Amino acid sequence: MYTICSSCERIDHHPPKPIWLCGCGKPRETHYDWEGQSTPINVIRENNSLWRYESVLPKVDAQVTLGEGNTPLVHIEKNVWIKDETVNPTGSFKDRGMGLAVTMAKAQGVASICLPSAGNAGVSAAAYCQQAGIDCHVFLPETIPDPFKAATDQYGANLVLSGMTISDAAKAMLEEKKDDWFDISTLKEPFRVEGKKTLGYEIAEQMDWSLPDVIIYPTGGGTGLIGMWKAFREMIGMGWIEDKMPRMVATQSDGCAPVVNAFQAMEKDTVFWNNSDTIALGLNVPGPLGGHWILDILAQSNGIAVSTPEANLTELTQEINAKSQINASAEVGTVWSAYLSLKEAGWIGDNDKVVLFATGIERG
Ligand SMILES: Cc1ncc(COP(=O)(O)O)c(C=O)c1O
């Protein structure tokens, strides 16, 4: 296993110690010696967690797992499916990333973890750290609804509230951070992406080792989008699927749309979004560290970034929840809105197979 920087492309082989950002300040991506080698499909079918894809994950002696992953792909209408990530152990797709990040941190001897969160990542980190016997410090915005605080508390994490967004909470964390706390903020360590990439393996397995034409993903920090893209490249390299990648769609609310703005302006990186505000809390990420990476994947995939008017979000969320029978939080409203508008515009054709995402449970 080694890493390649997502920006300067520096290659590093690491000792068994926690891995963090590249010296250039950008995220590293994990790579393996088996990439590009023709390999029979290797899935542990009796394992009902993401560890069924153990053969494409880092090798560890002990997995920290709560049974994350292996979630349903629900058929909602002709050629349209929704991946129901609300059934994960703590109610969101964050469990995939935290399962891997905490497994690796434990294996590397980390005793304390810290992270800022828009809500779900904090709940999830708290749960996996409790399971691993690691201290967990979660920094949330003051505006966070009570159910998130209660859910984080329930797993015994140290909770600190500061500011209006995840960016403010991150500033507070850097002020309070002790030297021996390992910072697992989005994309700062490489293994949350490894957990999220199992979304891509799972979609392929559930579609009988083929991929949809379009994937519509609610994008905050972008870990899931980045992880799925990585999974598709890995699977093509091993010959598990054909060389036909989906078009990736990043959705945001117009209350916080740095990715959509940069995409439309054909910029290479995002610009910080001031005074962001949206009920889709996971999308209230004004300055994603991996903005350049998300935009690059959208371009490579012939994809697009679409924002939804905040004023319509509640109604759209209710509409898709009624249709899918999933009790998902408002991020799903941006996904449904993008699907409807791209279908109407003909960007999604009648024969295109489309996968939508319900990333987290409504905790309200
Ligand atoms: C429910 C939900 N959906 C989407 C996102 C955005 O995920 P990502 O940061 O991987 O883009 C988050 C992140 O907090 C979330 O909690």
The ligand as a MOL file (V3000), in Angstrom:
LIG
                    3D

  0  0  0     0  0            999 V3000
M  V30 BEGIN CTAB
M  V30 COUNTS 16 16 0 0 0
M  V30 BEGIN ATOM
M  V30 1 C -26.5490 13.1870 5.1860 0
M  V30 2 C -25.3280 13.7030 4.4780 0
M  V30 3 N -25.3250 13.7280 3.1340 0
M  V30 4 C -24.2740 14.1880 2.4330 0
M  V30 5 C -23.1520 14.6580 3.0770 0
M  V30 6 C -21.9810 15.1270 2.2680 0
M  V30 7 O -21.0340 14.1140 2.2190 0
M  V30 8 P -19.5780 14.3200 1.6590 0
M  V30 9 O -18.8740 15.1540 2.6610 0
M  V30 10 O -19.0230 12.9670 1.4920 0
M  V30 11 O -19.7210 15.0380 0.3600 0
M  V30 12 C -23.0840 14.6300 4.4870 0
M  V30 13 C -21.8870 15.1100 5.1930 0
M  V30 14 O -21.9330 15.4960 6.3430 0
M  V30 15 C -24.2020 14.1300 5.1890 0
M  V30 16 O -24.2040 14.0910 6.5330 0
M  V30 END ATOM
M  V30 BEGIN BOND
M  V30 1 1 1 2
M  V30 2 1 2 3
M  V30 3 2 2 15
M  V30 4 2 3 4
M  V30 5 1 4 5
M  V30 6 1 5 6
M  V30 7 2 5 12
M  V30 8 1 6 7
M  V30 9 1 7 8
M  V30 10 2 8 9
M  V30 11 1 8 10
M  V30 12 1 8 11
M  V30 13 1 12 13
M  V30 14 1 12 15
M  V30 15 2 13 14
M  V30 16 1 15 16
M  V30 END BOND
M  V30 END CTAB
M  END
